Amino acid sequence: MVAVSFDIDRVVAALGYVAASAVHGSRRVRFFSGNPRRADLDRLAALVARGAVRPVVDRVFPLAAIAGAHQALEDGGVRGKIVVSV
C-alpha cells in the first residue's frame, strides 16, 4: 500500500512529485513530504496522552539480540514495531 500526500499549499511541487514517481513504476520509492500543522500535532498529542493511540508492537528484542531484530525485519511479515530494549 502506498499513501500519497498532496500539499495544497504547493500544488505544482506536489503534482511534480506524483508525476515523477509515476514515471518509475509501482516498484519504486514514492516521494513524501510531511508538513503537519501545529493544530494536528496538538490533537495527536492529546490522543496519545489519553491513551487512545498506542503503537502496535510485534516483538521486543534485548540489545544483545539485535541481530535477531534485523533478521525479523529482513524476513518480512512484521505486523507492528520491532522494539530493542536497552
KARAJO-V11831 format. One record per helix or strand of 2 or more residues. SS is the DSSP state (~ for helix, > for strand). FROM is the first residue (numbers start at 1). TO is the last residue. If there is no record, write none. Layout:
# KARAJO-V11831
SS;FROM;TO
SS;FROM;TO
This chain:
# KARAJO-V11831
~;8;23
~;38;50
>;57;62
~;63;75
>;81;85
